[in-house]
Amino acid sequence: MKNTLKVLGIIAMVALIGFSMVSCSDDDAGGGGKSPDGTWEGKNTYLGTEDNGANGKTFTVVISGDDITITGNDKELKGKLVDDPSIPTTPTPQQPGIDEQTDIYKDIKKDSATVGKLIYHYIKASAGGETYEEENLDIDIDPPELGGWVSLSTITGDLARK
């Protein structure tokens, strides 16, 4: 009887540990574990008054971990993504009705200089039997090798996964 109770106790502890590992998320990106990794493509949508030679041109953004490559305007920028020190690192609180949410803010650095910002937003929500899913990647950069100020944005669906 004593051995049976020990065995049952061990089984209960293993089950408890197993269930707690399954229920915990291992992402640190503020929600659903999505990321901007992959290839994105879109047209430059900067609507400033100056013509920097990049307006209306197609740009490709390739993100792999902390590496980012932006090509367009017959030029290329290779840089690193680093945490934006002006953004708190605490995850975005999940609102009621939202199934998954990820918000990532990074600085784009070339050598040691910050040349731009990356904002990635993913949201998945369900209501009334319908599921809504949205993924946005916004990039604002000002490297001379791409023709000056370039703003790529999916607010109007211009920059999308390839």
N, C-alpha and C positions, 0 to 999 in steps of 0.2 A: 504494500500500500504506500509506504514511504517513497519507494522508487517510482511508482506510478505518478505520484504528486510532483516529484522532481521533473519527470519527463514532460508532464502536462505544463508545468511552469516554464520549462525551456521552450516548448512549442509555442506557448502564448507569447513569450518574449520575442522569439524569432518572427512570429506573425506581426507583432506590434511594430518591430523595427522595419520589417518589409513594407507594411502599409504606410508608415510614415515616410519612407524613402520614395515610394510611388507617388504619394500625394504632394511632395515638395517639388517645386520648379527649380531647375538649375540655371535659369537665365538671370542675367543681371542687367538687362536692357530695359527694364520697366514694364514688363508684361509678357506678352505672348511668345517671346523668344525669337521673333523675326529679326532680320538684319538687312542692311542695304547691300550685302555682298551680291555680286553678279554684274551683268552688263546692262546699262541703261542707255537710251538714245533719245535725243530730242533736239529741237531747234532753239537757238538762242532767243530768249524772249525779253531781253532788256529793252525797255522803251524810253531810254534816256534821249536827250536832244543831240548828243554827240554821236557821230558815226564812227565806231571803233573798228570797222572792218569785219566785225563778227556778227552783226545783227542779221538774223534770219538764216544763219549758217547752221548746219547740222553738227551736233557734238555727240561724242560717245564717251561714256563714263564707265570705267571698269573698276570695281571695288573688290578687293580680296583681303579680308582681315583689316590691317591698318594701312595697306597700300592702296593708292588711288592713282589712276591714270586717266587723264582727260585729253581727248584728241578732237581737233576741229579747227576750222579756219587755217587748214594746212599746217597746223602746229601741234605740239604735244607737251603736256605738263605731267610729270611724275612727282608724286608727293606722298606724304604720310598723314594719316588721320590721327589726331591726338585729342584727348578730352578738352572741351571748351571750359576754361577755368571760370567763366562768368555764369555757367549753368550749374545749378545744384545737382549733385549726383544721386539724390533720392529719386526713386521711381515715381512716375506720374501716378497719382491715385486713380484707381479704376472706378469709373462711374457706374451706377446701376444700369443694367441693360447692355453693358459692354462685355463681350465674351473674352476678347483679347485686346491688348493695347501695348504698343511699343513706341517710345519716343527716344531718338538718339541725336545728340548734338555734338558735333566734332569741329575742331579747327583743321583746316587744310594747311600743312606746312611744306615748304620747299626749302631744303637746307634748314636753317633755323628761323626763317621768316614765315610769319603767318600770311598766307596769300588768299585765304578765303574761309568760308563756313559751309558745313554740310548739315542739313537737317533732314532726318528720316522719320517718317510717321506711318505707323500701321495701326489699323483699327478693324475689329470684327465685332459686329453687333447683331443680335437677333431680336425680332419683334413680330408678333402676329404671324408666326410661321415662316417669315421671310428672313434671310440672312443677308447682311450688308457687309461688304469687305472693301477697304480702301487702303492703298499704299501710295505714299508720296515721297519723293526725294527732291529736295530743294538744294541747289548749290549756287553760292554767290562767290565769285573769284575775281581777283584783279591782277593776274600775272601779265606782264608785258608780252610774254611769249605766246599768249593766246589773243593778243590784240587789245589789251586793256580790259576795262570792266566788262565782265560777262556774267549774266544772271540766267541760270537754267532753273526752270520751275515746272512742277506738275500741277500747279493750281488750276490750270486750264487743260491739263492732260497732255502737255507738250513733252515731258520727259517720262518715258515709260520703260519698263523692263523689256529687254530684247529676247 
